[in-house]
Amino acid sequence: MDVTLLLLAPLILLLLLGQHIAFALLLSAFLGYYFLLGGPLPRTIGVTSFNLTYNFVLTAIPLFIFMGEIILRTGFSGRLYRGLSRWFQLLPGGLLHSNIAACGLFSAVSGSSVATAAAIGTVALPELEQRKYDGKLSTGSLAAGGTLGPLIPPSIAFIIYGVITETSIVRLFMAGVFPGLLLAGLFMAYIGVRVVMNPSLVPADEPVSWSQRLRGTVEVVPIVILMVVVLGGIYAGIMTPTEAAAVGAFGALLMAAAFRNLSWPVLRDALIETTRSTAFIMFIIVGAMLLGVVLANLRIPGALADMVLAAPLTPLMVMLLIYAIYFVMGIFFDGISMMIITLPVIFPVVVALGYDPVWFGVAFVIIMEVGLLTPPVGLNLYVIHGIAKHRPFSEVAIGSAPFFMAMLVSLAIVHAIPALSLWLPSVLLD
């Protein structure tokens, strides 16, 4: 325990001082190597960093990010939203349902929560404000819709989880399908109930003809085809996630070129943002994995697992404690950082309790998504607030609160019914 505190104390201190999470992780890892493990520090850290990142699966991260950037910057997110809105106007809540559906479909070709919220929010918010939709419900639904990004495959969060825990990424992608649909369904159910109870929250939309709906369907087709190719290739066993990411990135380029939306400025900006995002993620991964190696060499995860198993606690009590810890951490950390910092310690405990690693990956991603809606580090709240600058941040946060509760309900359902996550992988792969 004293050794653990020696490692965590500088990490916590640096974070409280406002240092970048990657720098805090790396410095804590360096201190652990130097004072606790010994040996030639530069060579040890260099070799360890190379071995940790020399993983073909990690190549999928920049490829999926690049695919999402191309789609975002070439206007396909707008086509997707407009096409879906003509159908969802039939439901109570109108365009608010389009927010959730468009976020869900965009997630299936992006894998990023922030990118999803930004892409759909940029298109949807001006339309919602022009038609006088309720501000809280509009911004809250968009912030919540973005949280579908890490859960609906392909998911960058699942890729990182799979690499850290050595869990099949294909199984994780499959396991996220039904929980993702469940979460989207809960969001839409809340919107429908709320609007039925208070119709004044949404305006009376102009009637849409069936010919307009059919034209809207055509606008959705390119994204759907790309989604089917990427996910279908993975699920059919034709492509690995990394190969599917490469095919998806190339497909996005072809699609943009075919619709004459591809230009050098678009390609340049997409590459720059992909490089920036990938470097940010990989920097954190290296720092957290180095710290994880120190912890593993000191046998701290195993000792913690033994201590938990020896305690008079049921597995459910332990899991509730873990959820509570992650809930509190989500207030202060972004999801990827939280995942990388804690998994080397928490994962052995969960496995020792007899829980399935694939199921825990889904449950973990849901609780990670909850942090995207909790200030002060709720990234999706800031993304939507940045788009709707004239609206106070409190309005976005308050509007997201009911969706936050829906996410907790989905976590409870996934915990109570593991088959919701595990059935599809067992049918397609076993």
C-alpha positions as CSV (number, residue, x, y, z in Angstrom):
1,M,0.0,0.0,0.0
2,D,2.9,2.4,0.8
3,V,4.4,1.7,-2.6
4,T,1.1,2.4,-4.3
5,L,0.8,5.7,-2.6
6,L,4.4,6.6,-3.5
7,L,3.4,6.1,-7.2
8,L,0.0,7.7,-7.1
9,A,1.0,10.8,-4.9
10,P,3.0,12.6,-7.6
11,L,0.4,11.7,-10.2
12,I,-2.5,13.2,-8.2
13,L,-0.3,16.2,-7.2
14,L,0.5,17.0,-10.9
15,L,-3.1,16.6,-12.0
16,L,-4.2,19.0,-9.2
17,L,-1.6,21.5,-10.4
18,G,-3.2,21.4,-13.8
19,Q,-0.5,19.4,-15.7
20,H,-1.3,17.5,-18.8
21,I,-2.4,14.0,-18.0
22,A,0.2,12.4,-20.3
23,F,3.0,14.4,-18.6
24,A,1.8,13.4,-15.1
25,L,1.6,9.7,-16.1
26,L,5.1,9.7,-17.6
27,L,6.7,11.5,-14.7
28,S,5.1,9.1,-12.2
29,A,6.3,6.1,-14.3
30,F,9.8,7.5,-14.5
31,L,9.9,7.9,-10.7
32,G,8.7,4.4,-10.3
33,Y,11.3,3.0,-12.7
34,Y,14.1,5.0,-11.1
35,F,13.3,4.6,-7.4
36,L,11.5,1.3,-7.2
37,L,12.7,-0.9,-10.1
38,G,16.2,0.5,-10.8
39,G,18.2,-0.4,-13.9
40,P,19.3,1.8,-16.8
41,L,16.4,4.2,-17.0
42,P,16.6,5.6,-20.6
43,R,17.1,2.2,-22.2
44,T,14.4,0.5,-20.1
45,I,11.8,3.2,-20.9
46,G,12.7,3.3,-24.6
47,V,12.5,-0.5,-25.0
48,T,9.3,-0.7,-23.0
49,S,7.6,2.1,-24.9
50,F,8.5,0.5,-28.2
51,N,7.2,-2.9,-27.2
52,L,4.0,-1.4,-25.8
53,T,3.2,0.6,-29.0
54,Y,4.5,-1.8,-31.6
55,N,1.0,-3.2,-32.0
56,F,-0.7,-3.5,-35.4
57,V,-4.1,-3.1,-33.8
58,L,-3.3,0.4,-32.7
59,T,-3.0,1.4,-36.4
60,A,-6.8,1.4,-36.4
61,I,-7.0,4.5,-34.2
62,P,-5.7,7.1,-36.7
63,L,-7.5,5.3,-39.6
64,F,-10.9,5.5,-37.9
65,I,-10.2,9.1,-36.8
66,F,-9.3,10.0,-40.4
67,M,-12.4,8.4,-41.7
68,G,-14.6,10.4,-39.4
69,E,-12.7,13.6,-40.2
70,I,-13.3,13.2,-43.9
71,I,-17.0,12.6,-43.4
72,L,-17.2,15.5,-41.0
73,R,-15.4,18.0,-43.3
74,T,-17.1,17.0,-46.6
75,G,-20.7,17.6,-45.6
76,F,-21.9,14.0,-45.3
77,S,-23.0,14.6,-41.7
78,G,-25.3,17.3,-42.9
79,R,-26.8,15.0,-45.6
80,L,-27.2,12.3,-43.0
81,Y,-29.1,14.6,-40.6
82,R,-31.4,16.0,-43.3
83,G,-32.2,12.6,-44.6
84,L,-33.1,11.1,-41.2
85,S,-35.1,14.2,-40.1
86,R,-37.7,13.7,-42.9
87,W,-38.6,10.3,-41.4
88,F,-38.4,11.1,-37.7
89,Q,-40.7,14.1,-38.0
90,L,-43.5,11.4,-37.8
91,L,-42.7,10.8,-34.1
92,P,-43.5,13.0,-31.1
93,G,-40.4,15.0,-30.7
94,G,-39.6,15.4,-34.4
95,L,-36.1,16.6,-35.1
96,L,-35.0,15.7,-31.6
97,H,-35.2,12.0,-32.5
98,S,-33.1,12.8,-35.6
99,N,-30.4,14.0,-33.2
100,I,-30.2,10.6,-31.6
101,A,-30.5,8.6,-34.8
102,A,-28.0,10.7,-36.7
103,C,-25.5,10.5,-33.8
104,G,-26.0,6.7,-33.8
105,L,-25.3,6.3,-37.5
106,F,-22.4,8.7,-37.5
107,S,-20.9,6.9,-34.6
108,A,-20.8,3.7,-36.7
109,V,-18.3,5.4,-39.1
110,S,-16.5,7.6,-36.6
111,G,-16.0,5.8,-33.3
112,S,-15.4,9.1,-31.5
113,S,-17.9,10.8,-29.1
114,V,-16.6,14.3,-29.5
115,A,-16.5,14.1,-33.3
116,T,-20.0,12.7,-33.3
117,A,-21.4,15.5,-31.1
118,A,-19.5,18.2,-33.1
119,A,-20.6,16.8,-36.5
120,I,-24.3,16.4,-35.8
121,G,-24.5,19.4,-33.4
122,T,-23.1,21.8,-36.0
123,V,-25.8,20.8,-38.5
124,A,-28.7,20.3,-36.1
125,L,-28.5,23.2,-33.7
126,P,-29.2,26.0,-36.2
127,E,-32.1,24.0,-37.6
128,L,-33.6,23.4,-34.1
129,E,-33.2,27.0,-33.1
130,Q,-34.7,28.3,-36.3
131,R,-37.8,26.1,-35.7
132,K,-38.0,27.2,-32.0
133,Y,-37.4,23.8,-30.4
134,D,-36.8,23.9,-26.6
135,G,-33.2,24.8,-25.9
136,K,-32.5,22.5,-23.0
137,L,-34.0,19.5,-24.8
138,S,-32.2,20.3,-28.1
139,T,-28.7,20.7,-26.6
140,G,-29.2,17.9,-24.1
141,S,-30.2,15.4,-26.8
142,L,-27.2,16.3,-28.9
143,A,-24.7,16.0,-26.0
144,A,-26.2,12.7,-25.1
145,G,-26.3,11.5,-28.7
146,G,-22.6,12.0,-28.9
147,T,-22.0,9.5,-26.1
148,L,-23.1,6.8,-28.5
149,G,-19.7,7.1,-30.2
150,P,-17.6,5.0,-27.8
151,L,-20.3,2.3,-27.6
152,I,-21.5,1.7,-31.1
153,P,-18.8,0.1,-33.2
154,P,-16.3,0.8,-34.5
155,S,-15.2,2.4,-31.3
156,I,-11.7,3.8,-30.4
157,A,-12.5,3.1,-26.7
158,F,-13.0,-0.6,-27.5
159,I,-9.8,-0.7,-29.4
160,I,-7.8,0.8,-26.5
161,Y,-9.6,-1.5,-24.0
162,G,-8.9,-4.5,-26.1
163,V,-5.2,-3.7,-26.4
164,I,-4.7,-3.0,-22.7
165,T,-6.6,-6.1,-21.5
166,E,-5.7,-8.4,-24.4
167,T,-9.4,-8.9,-25.2
168,S,-10.7,-9.6,-28.7
169,I,-11.6,-6.3,-30.3
170,V,-14.0,-8.1,-32.7
171,R,-15.9,-9.5,-29.8
172,L,-16.0,-6.1,-28.1
173,F,-17.4,-4.5,-31.3
174,M,-20.1,-7.1,-31.5
175,A,-20.9,-6.8,-27.7
176,G,-21.5,-3.1,-28.1
177,V,-24.2,-3.3,-30.7
178,F,-27.3,-4.1,-28.6
179,P,-26.3,-2.0,-25.6
180,G,-25.8,0.9,-28.0
181,L,-29.2,0.4,-29.5
182,L,-30.6,0.1,-26.0
183,L,-29.1,3.4,-25.0
184,A,-30.3,5.1,-28.2
185,G,-33.8,3.7,-27.5
186,L,-33.8,5.0,-24.0
187,F,-32.9,8.5,-25.2
188,M,-35.6,8.5,-27.8
189,A,-38.2,7.1,-25.3
190,Y,-37.4,9.9,-22.9
191,I,-37.8,12.5,-25.7
192,G,-41.1,10.9,-26.8
193,V,-42.6,10.8,-23.3
194,R,-41.4,14.3,-22.5
195,V,-43.0,15.8,-25.6
196,V,-46.2,13.9,-25.2
197,M,-46.5,15.3,-21.7
198,N,-45.6,18.8,-22.8
199,P,-46.2,19.4,-26.5
200,S,-45.1,23.0,-26.3
201,L,-41.5,21.9,-26.1
202,V,-41.5,21.4,-29.9
203,P,-43.2,23.3,-32.7
204,A,-45.6,21.9,-35.2
205,D,-43.3,20.9,-38.1
206,E,-44.2,21.5,-41.7
207,P,-45.6,18.5,-43.4
208,V,-43.1,16.4,-45.4
209,S,-44.2,14.5,-48.5
210,W,-43.3,10.9,-49.2
211,S,-41.3,11.9,-52.2
212,Q,-39.2,14.2,-49.9
213,R,-38.7,11.2,-47.5
214,L,-37.5,9.0,-50.3
215,R,-35.1,11.7,-51.4
216,G,-33.9,11.9,-47.8
217,T,-33.3,8.1,-47.8
218,V,-31.0,8.6,-50.8
219,E,-28.9,11.1,-48.8
220,V,-28.4,8.5,-46.0
221,V,-27.4,5.7,-48.3
222,P,-23.6,6.6,-48.7
223,I,-23.1,6.6,-44.9
224,V,-25.1,3.4,-44.6
225,I,-23.0,1.7,-47.3
226,L,-19.8,2.7,-45.6
227,M,-21.0,1.4,-42.3
228,V,-22.1,-1.9,-43.8
229,V,-18.7,-2.4,-45.5
230,V,-16.7,-1.6,-42.4
231,L,-18.8,-3.5,-39.8
232,G,-19.9,-6.2,-42.2
233,G,-16.3,-7.0,-43.1
234,I,-15.4,-7.3,-39.4
235,Y,-18.4,-9.4,-38.4
236,A,-18.1,-11.7,-41.4
237,G,-14.4,-12.4,-40.5
238,I,-13.2,-11.0,-43.8
239,M,-11.3,-8.1,-42.3
240,T,-9.5,-7.4,-39.0
241,P,-10.5,-4.1,-37.3
242,T,-7.4,-2.5,-38.5
243,E,-8.0,-3.6,-42.1
244,A,-11.6,-2.5,-41.9
245,A,-10.4,0.9,-40.6
246,A,-8.1,1.2,-43.7
247,V,-10.9,0.2,-46.0
248,G,-13.3,2.7,-44.3
249,A,-10.8,5.5,-44.6
250,F,-10.2,4.8,-48.3
251,G,-14.0,4.4,-48.8
252,A,-14.6,7.8,-47.2
253,L,-12.1,9.4,-49.6
254,L,-13.7,7.7,-52.6
255,M,-17.2,8.8,-51.4
256,A,-16.0,12.4,-50.9
257,A,-14.4,12.4,-54.3
258,A,-17.4,10.9,-56.0
259,F,-19.6,13.7,-54.7
260,R,-17.0,16.3,-55.6
261,N,-16.5,17.3,-51.9
262,L,-12.9,16.4,-51.7
263,S,-10.3,19.2,-51.9
264,W,-6.7,19.8,-50.8
265,P,-7.7,22.0,-47.9
266,V,-10.2,19.4,-46.7
267,L,-7.6,16.6,-47.0
268,R,-4.9,18.8,-45.3
269,D,-7.2,19.7,-42.3
270,A,-8.3,16.1,-41.9
271,L,-4.7,14.9,-41.8
272,I,-3.7,17.6,-39.4
273,E,-6.6,16.9,-37.0
274,T,-6.0,13.1,-37.3
275,T,-2.3,13.6,-36.4
276,R,-3.1,15.8,-33.5
277,S,-5.8,13.5,-32.1
278,T,-3.7,10.4,-32.5
279,A,-0.6,11.9,-30.9
280,F,-2.7,13.0,-28.0
281,I,-4.2,9.5,-27.5
282,M,-0.8,7.7,-28.0
283,F,1.0,10.0,-25.6
284,I,-1.5,9.1,-22.9
285,I,-1.3,5.4,-23.8
286,V,2.5,5.3,-23.5
287,G,2.5,7.1,-20.2
288,A,-0.3,5.0,-18.7
289,M,1.2,1.7,-20.0
290,L,4.6,2.6,-18.6
291,L,3.0,3.2,-15.2
292,G,1.1,0.0,-15.6
293,V,4.4,-1.9,-16.2
294,V,5.8,-0.5,-13.0
295,L,2.6,-1.5,-11.1
296,A,2.8,-5.0,-12.7
297,N,6.4,-5.5,-11.8
298,L,5.7,-4.5,-8.2
299,R,2.7,-7.0,-8.3
300,I,0.3,-4.4,-7.1
301,P,-2.7,-5.4,-9.3
302,G,-2.4,-9.1,-8.1
303,A,-2.1,-8.0,-4.4
304,L,-5.2,-5.7,-4.8
305,A,-7.1,-8.6,-6.4
306,D,-6.2,-10.9,-3.5
307,M,-7.2,-8.3,-1.0
308,V,-10.6,-7.8,-2.6
309,L,-11.2,-11.5,-2.8
310,A,-10.3,-11.9,0.9
311,A,-12.6,-9.1,2.0
312,P,-16.2,-9.9,3.1
313,L,-17.7,-8.4,0.0
314,T,-20.0,-10.0,-2.6
315,P,-19.0,-9.5,-6.3
316,L,-22.0,-7.2,-6.7
317,M,-20.8,-5.0,-3.9
318,V,-17.3,-4.8,-5.4
319,M,-18.7,-3.9,-8.8
320,L,-20.9,-1.2,-7.3
321,L,-17.8,0.2,-5.6
322,I,-15.9,0.1,-8.9
323,Y,-18.8,1.9,-10.7
324,A,-18.9,4.6,-7.9
325,I,-15.1,5.1,-8.3
326,Y,-15.4,5.5,-12.0
327,F,-18.4,7.9,-11.6
328,V,-16.4,10.2,-9.4
329,M,-13.3,9.9,-11.6
330,G,-15.5,10.8,-14.6
331,I,-16.1,14.2,-13.1
332,F,-12.4,15.1,-13.3
333,F,-10.9,12.9,-16.1
334,D,-11.8,12.3,-19.7
335,G,-12.8,8.7,-20.6
336,I,-9.6,7.6,-22.4
337,S,-7.4,8.8,-19.6
338,M,-9.6,7.2,-17.0
339,M,-9.5,3.9,-18.9
340,I,-5.7,3.8,-19.4
341,I,-4.9,4.9,-15.8
342,T,-7.2,2.4,-14.0
343,L,-7.5,-0.7,-16.1
344,P,-4.1,-2.3,-15.2
345,V,-5.2,-2.3,-11.6
346,I,-9.0,-2.8,-11.8
347,F,-9.2,-5.4,-14.6
348,P,-7.4,-8.2,-12.7
349,V,-9.9,-7.6,-9.8
350,V,-12.9,-7.9,-12.1
351,V,-11.6,-11.1,-13.8
352,A,-10.8,-12.6,-10.4
353,L,-14.4,-12.1,-9.4
354,G,-15.5,-14.2,-12.4
355,Y,-16.8,-11.5,-14.7
356,D,-16.5,-11.8,-18.4
357,P,-13.8,-9.4,-19.9
358,V,-16.0,-8.6,-22.9
359,W,-19.0,-7.8,-20.8
360,F,-16.9,-5.6,-18.5
361,G,-15.6,-3.7,-21.5
362,V,-19.2,-2.8,-22.4
363,A,-20.1,-1.8,-18.9
364,F,-16.9,0.2,-18.5
365,V,-17.5,2.1,-21.8
366,I,-21.0,3.0,-20.6
367,I,-19.7,4.4,-17.2
368,M,-17.0,6.1,-19.2
369,E,-19.7,7.8,-21.3
370,V,-21.4,9.1,-18.2
371,G,-18.4,11.2,-17.6
372,L,-18.9,12.9,-21.0
373,L,-22.1,14.5,-19.5
374,T,-20.7,15.4,-16.1
375,P,-19.0,18.8,-15.5
376,P,-16.4,20.1,-15.1
377,V,-14.8,17.7,-17.6
378,G,-17.9,16.7,-19.6
379,L,-16.4,17.1,-23.0
380,N,-19.6,16.7,-24.9
381,L,-21.2,19.5,-22.9
382,Y,-18.4,21.8,-23.9
383,V,-18.6,20.8,-27.5
384,I,-22.3,21.6,-27.7
385,H,-21.9,24.7,-25.7
386,G,-19.1,25.8,-28.1
387,I,-21.5,25.4,-31.0
388,A,-24.4,27.2,-29.2
389,K,-22.3,30.0,-27.8
390,H,-25.2,32.3,-27.1
391,R,-26.7,29.7,-24.7
392,P,-25.4,29.5,-21.1
393,F,-23.4,26.4,-20.2
394,S,-25.9,25.7,-17.4
395,E,-28.7,25.2,-20.0
396,V,-26.6,22.5,-21.8
397,A,-25.8,20.8,-18.5
398,I,-29.4,20.9,-17.2
399,G,-30.7,19.6,-20.5
400,S,-28.3,16.7,-20.4
401,A,-29.3,15.6,-16.9
402,P,-32.2,13.3,-17.8
403,F,-30.1,11.6,-20.5
404,F,-27.5,11.1,-17.9
405,M,-30.0,9.2,-15.8
406,A,-31.0,7.2,-18.9
407,M,-27.3,6.1,-19.2
408,L,-27.3,4.9,-15.6
409,V,-30.5,2.9,-16.3
410,S,-28.7,1.3,-19.3
411,L,-25.7,0.4,-17.2
412,A,-28.0,-1.3,-14.7
413,I,-29.7,-3.3,-17.5
414,V,-26.4,-4.3,-19.0
415,H,-25.2,-5.4,-15.5
416,A,-28.3,-7.3,-14.8
417,I,-28.5,-9.0,-18.2
418,P,-25.0,-9.9,-19.4
419,A,-26.5,-11.8,-22.4
420,L,-27.4,-8.4,-23.9
421,S,-23.7,-7.9,-24.5
422,L,-22.5,-11.5,-24.9
423,W,-25.2,-13.1,-27.1
424,L,-24.2,-11.6,-30.4
425,P,-20.5,-12.5,-30.1
426,S,-21.4,-16.0,-29.0
427,V,-23.7,-16.5,-31.9
428,L,-21.4,-15.2,-34.6
429,L,-18.0,-16.3,-33.3
430,D,-18.5,-19.4,-31.1
